Amino acid sequence: MRSPCSSARRGELGAVTAELAAALPAAVLAIGLAVAAVAAAAAQVGLEQSAGAAARAAGRGDDPAAYADGAALRLEGDGELVCAVLERPALAGALTLVARSCAHGEGR
């Protein structure tokens, strides 16, 4: 004969499995969003470094497009400064990253 305790435990195990199955998609989504956020932050850092290199190149009179690394480049003059603005889509176009850096333009 079965004891009432063993039936109750089996029912609880089924409830835990059902709760885990319901929570698993949310956990996977949260982890995916965290990974995407880290990837976007890393891309932003790289874009800012490229903007700095492009601004320095433009200030020296070199071609700043060589440093744009595939991003859309726009140059702006601000007095003695030359500024490079880079824009690149991220996260499959859901986000646009923008970086701006300026350098002294005495070499122009």
C-alpha positions as CSV (number, residue, x, y, z in Angstrom):
1,M,0.0,0.0,0.0
2,R,1.2,3.5,-0.8
3,S,1.7,6.0,1.9
4,P,0.0,9.4,1.6
5,C,3.4,11.1,1.9
6,S,4.8,9.6,-1.3
7,S,1.9,10.8,-3.4
8,A,2.2,14.3,-1.9
9,R,5.8,14.5,-2.8
10,R,5.2,13.4,-6.3
11,G,2.6,16.1,-6.7
12,E,5.0,18.7,-5.4
13,L,7.7,17.6,-7.7
14,G,5.3,18.1,-10.6
15,A,4.5,21.6,-9.4
16,V,8.2,22.5,-9.2
17,T,8.7,21.2,-12.8
18,A,5.8,23.3,-14.0
19,E,7.0,26.4,-12.3
20,L,10.5,25.9,-13.7
21,A,9.1,25.4,-17.2
22,A,7.1,28.6,-16.9
23,A,10.0,30.7,-15.6
24,L,12.7,29.3,-18.0
25,P,11.7,31.5,-21.0
26,A,11.8,34.7,-18.8
27,A,15.3,33.7,-17.4
28,V,16.6,33.0,-21.0
29,L,15.2,36.4,-22.1
30,A,16.8,38.2,-19.2
31,I,20.2,36.6,-19.9
32,G,19.9,37.4,-23.6
33,L,19.1,41.1,-22.8
34,A,22.1,41.2,-20.4
35,V,24.4,39.8,-23.1
36,A,23.1,42.3,-25.7
37,A,23.6,45.2,-23.3
38,V,27.2,44.2,-22.7
39,A,27.8,43.8,-26.5
40,A,26.3,47.3,-27.1
41,A,28.5,48.8,-24.4
42,A,31.6,47.2,-25.9
43,A,30.6,48.5,-29.3
44,Q,30.2,52.0,-27.9
45,V,33.7,51.9,-26.4
46,G,35.1,50.9,-29.7
47,L,33.2,53.5,-31.5
48,E,34.5,56.2,-29.2
49,Q,38.1,55.1,-29.7
50,S,37.5,55.2,-33.5
51,A,36.0,58.7,-33.2
52,G,39.1,59.9,-31.3
53,A,41.5,58.4,-33.9
54,A,39.4,59.9,-36.7
55,A,39.4,63.4,-35.1
56,R,43.2,63.2,-34.6
57,A,43.7,62.2,-38.2
58,A,41.5,65.1,-39.4
59,G,43.4,67.5,-37.2
60,R,46.7,66.3,-38.8
61,G,45.2,66.6,-42.3
62,D,45.1,62.8,-42.9
63,D,42.1,60.9,-44.1
64,P,39.8,60.3,-41.1
65,A,37.6,57.8,-43.0
66,A,40.4,55.3,-42.6
67,Y,39.7,55.3,-38.9
68,A,35.9,55.2,-39.1
69,D,35.8,51.4,-39.1
70,G,32.7,51.2,-41.2
71,A,30.6,53.7,-39.2
72,A,29.0,56.8,-40.8
73,L,31.5,59.7,-40.4
74,R,30.7,63.4,-40.2
75,L,33.3,66.1,-39.5
76,E,32.4,69.3,-37.7
77,G,34.5,72.4,-37.2
78,D,34.4,74.2,-33.9
79,G,36.8,77.1,-33.9
80,E,40.3,75.7,-33.7
81,L,38.9,72.2,-33.1
82,V,37.9,69.6,-35.7
83,C,35.3,67.1,-34.4
84,A,34.6,63.6,-35.8
85,V,31.1,62.2,-35.2
86,L,30.6,58.5,-35.8
87,E,27.2,56.7,-36.0
88,R,26.6,53.0,-36.2
89,P,23.5,50.9,-35.7
90,A,23.6,48.2,-33.0
91,L,21.4,45.4,-31.8
92,A,20.1,44.7,-35.3
93,G,19.2,48.3,-35.9
94,A,17.2,48.7,-32.6
95,L,19.8,51.1,-31.3
96,T,22.0,53.8,-32.9
97,L,25.4,54.3,-31.3
98,V,26.9,57.8,-31.6
99,A,30.4,58.9,-30.6
100,R,31.9,62.4,-30.9
101,S,35.5,63.4,-30.4
102,C,37.4,66.6,-31.1
103,A,41.1,67.4,-31.7
104,H,43.1,70.5,-32.4
105,G,43.0,71.3,-36.1
106,E,46.3,73.1,-36.5
107,G,47.5,70.6,-39.1
108,R,44.6,71.3,-41.5
